[in-house]
Amino acid sequence: MTLGRNNTGTLVLKIALIASILLISTALAGAISLGETEQLTFDVNQRSPAWSPDGQLIAYSSEQAIWIMNADGSDQTRIYDTIAWEGEPSFSSDGKFIYYATEHVQPFSSKFVSIRVVELAEKSNTSQITENADKREPVMSPDGTKIAYLSKTAGNYDIWTMNPDGSESRQITDSSSNEGAPSWSPEGDMLVYSLEGKIWTVDPDNRVPKLLRNDNFVNTNPVFNPDGTKIAFVSDRSGNSDIWVMNSNGVGIEQVTFENSTQEHPAWSPEGDKIAFSSNEGGDYNIWTIALSDTDSLVELGPDKELLVEEEKFDILKELEAFATKSPLRTLIILFSLSVVIILIFLRNFLKGL
């Protein structure tokens, strides 16, 4: 009789353990689902896509000019074009203006790259808002009060901010190497950027950079998704420059594009359901989009497992706290399952003693 009870208790315990593991794995697992990849332009040297705040338009550079098109690639329209180079467009937070970089020449001085702004409703309404040293890659804060950009004022490309009219410029980073283009967090309290193949964040107020991603690969072009939980970026860890996504805390990574070509300049749609990017798939750089779903889930560790062991970056308490806040129902299910397992363990030990 005792043997039967022990066998029954052991069987129940095994079933409970398996059920708990499955529940926990299901709750913690997160994988972004990839949908259709669509080519929107079919020309030469189409780069730097940027979404309008309402998600209806995409601005981009085409050869030496600034263009816009509908989000499905239709109605491609040139916005600004001179004999000089123009590129790196981005929308203002209200969608009424486009900021961009352009090559500029002052009389009796050398060439430099400046930042200009053009009004969409009145394309002849343009103005230059920076002068002298190279300044480029402008991007407006979500509240429309500041523009972050790259500037060579201090000798190499550092991140600066300024008012939308070009006044009150302020240096945010200061390193001996060139920083990459910045991207604002949705709350406007953080900038993410690349430096020497690593991804960093910085608070524009305290100006203290924080290393977010440090591995053995070249990582560039980071950009926040609309809810600030993830960052898309370009990495060569697959052997090509592909687009990857990680959680905004720098832990967990998932590959989004899988082409034997170069992908660059990812840009999240305002709804978070697409990423626009530039790719030379087929020979020439053009603008593409890839559809995404299940973006609310945490990205799994995947290839980051070795990185976490090496750098000991994983904080289990912080991750569990974040998971409990994000998924309280799943947390309750997990806690209930664990409680059942503990009770069954005690029950099994009690039955063994009979």
C-alpha positions, -999 to +999 in steps of 0.1 A: +000+000+000+028+024+009+046+016-025+013+025-043+010+057-025+046+067-033+042+058-070+010+079-071+027+108-054+057+106-077+035+105-108+014+135-096+046+154-088+061+148-122+029+159-140+027+190-119+064+198-126+059+194-163+028+215-163+046+243-144+076+242-167+053+245-197+034+274-182+065+292-172+081+287-207+049+299-224+047+329-202+083+340-205+087+331-242+085+360-266+092+360-303+083+388-327+063+373-356+076+385-390+052+392-418+055+403-454+086+422-467+077+447-493+099+469-516+085+504-519+110+521-542+127+509-574+154+534-582+190+541-572+204+553-539+171+555-519+180+558-482+172+570-447+134+563-444+115+583-417+078+579-408+054+608-404+038+609-369+005+597-383+021+568-401+007+579-435+039+591-451+075+581-454+102+607-461+135+595-476+165+606-496+167+599-533+200+606-549+206+642-538+171+652-530+144+648-503+112+629-512+081+617-495+057+589-504+026+572-490+033+544-466+025+518-493+050+534-517+025+553-539+026+590-548+064+595-546+069+632-546+101+653-545+101+679-517+134+696-519+162+694-545+192+716-553+225+710-570+240+701-536+236+669-516+205+665-493+197+636-471+188+622-436+153+635-434+130+634-404+095+647-396+087+673-370+066+660-341+035+676-357+042+663-391+042+697-408+079+701-414+109+679-425+143+685-411+173+673-432+210+676-438+224+694-468+258+703-482+264+740-479+290+764-492+295+799-478+314+825-498+352+823-491+348+792-470+350+755-474+320+731-477+302+719-447+270+700-439+242+720-423+206+713-412+176+728-429+139+726-425+112+727-452+074+730-447+053+703-464+024+725-472+045+752-487+076+736-501+092+770-510+092+778-472+127+765-463+154+778-439+189+769-428+191+766-390+228+756-385+261+771-397+298+765-398+309+730-387+293+699-401+259+692-385+236+664-396+211+636-387+185+658-371+156+642-351+130+661-332+119+651-296+084+637-292+072+669-275+086+691-303+108+712-280+143+699-290+162+686-320+190+661-314+217+659-341+253+652-348+278+680-348+316+683-355+318+715-335+341+699-309+363+682-336+344+649-343+308+639-344+292+643-310+255+644-301+240+679-295+206+693-290+190+726-300+157+744-303+137+738-335+149+772-348+186+763-342+190+784-310+204+772-277+227+744-289+240+721-261+266+694-263+253+661-249+282+636-256+319+641-258+341+612-269+372+608-290+353+589-317+323+597-339+289+589-324+262+576-346+228+591-353+206+595-321+171+584-316+147+597-289+128+574-265+090+579-267+090+599-234+118+621-247+140+615-216+166+593-233+187+592-265+200+559-280+230+560-303+260+539-315+297+544-307+325+522-320+301+494-328+284+494-294+250+508-284+247+535-258+220+556-241+222+590-226+199+612-206+201+647-223+197+663-189+225+647-169+246+638-200+260+606-185+263+579-212+254+543-204+266+513-223+236+494-233+249+467-257+285+455-258+293+424-278+319+413-304+299+426-333+294+460-350+260+474-339+247+507-354+215+527-362+196+520-330+160+533-328+133+529-302+099+514-310+068+535-302+062+522-267+099+522-257+101+485-249+124+476-278+152+489-299+158+480-336+194+482-348+217+470-375+243+443-366+268+422-386+265+392-362+248+371-390+277+378-414+257+406-432+244+439-420+209+428-410+183+444-387+178+429-352+156+438-323+164+437-286+146+446-255+152+482-244+172+471-214+198+456-239+190+420-230+175+396-255+180+397-293+161+386-324+169+388-361+144+405-383+160+405-418+178+375-434+192+388-467+226+383-482+229+421-487+232+452-466+202+465-445+205+499-428+186+528-412+156+510-396+126+531-387+096+519-366+062+529-378+041+549-353+019+519-347+049+496-341+037+471-367+063+478-394+099+487-398+110+506-428+147+503-439+171+508-467+185+477-485+207+471-515+190+437-521+191+435-559+220+458-563+207+493-556+197+508-523+159+511-520+133+515-493+116+484-479+092+476-451+087+445-430+055+438-412+057+427-375+033+413-349+035+400-314+057+430-306+043+433-270+062+401-260+096+402-245+124+392-269+139+359-259+176+357-249+185+336-280+221+344-290+225+366-259+228+336-235+266+334-240+268+372-237+250+372-204+273+345-190+304+364-200+293+399-189+269+389-160+245+416-172+213+396-164+195+408-133+169+381-126+151+401-099+148+431-122+136+409-151+110+392-128+098+425-115+094+439-151+076+407-162+052+408-132+044+445-140+038+438-176+019+404-173+002+402-139-022+374-149+006+352-162+026+360-130-004+348-109-006+316-130+031+309-125+029+316-087-001+293-084+016+265-103+047+268-082+026+267-050+009+235-063+044+220-069+055+229-034+024+214-018+028+182-038+064+179-027+054+181+009+025+157+002+049+132-014+073+134+016+044+129+039+031+098+020+066+083+020+066+085+058+034+065+061 
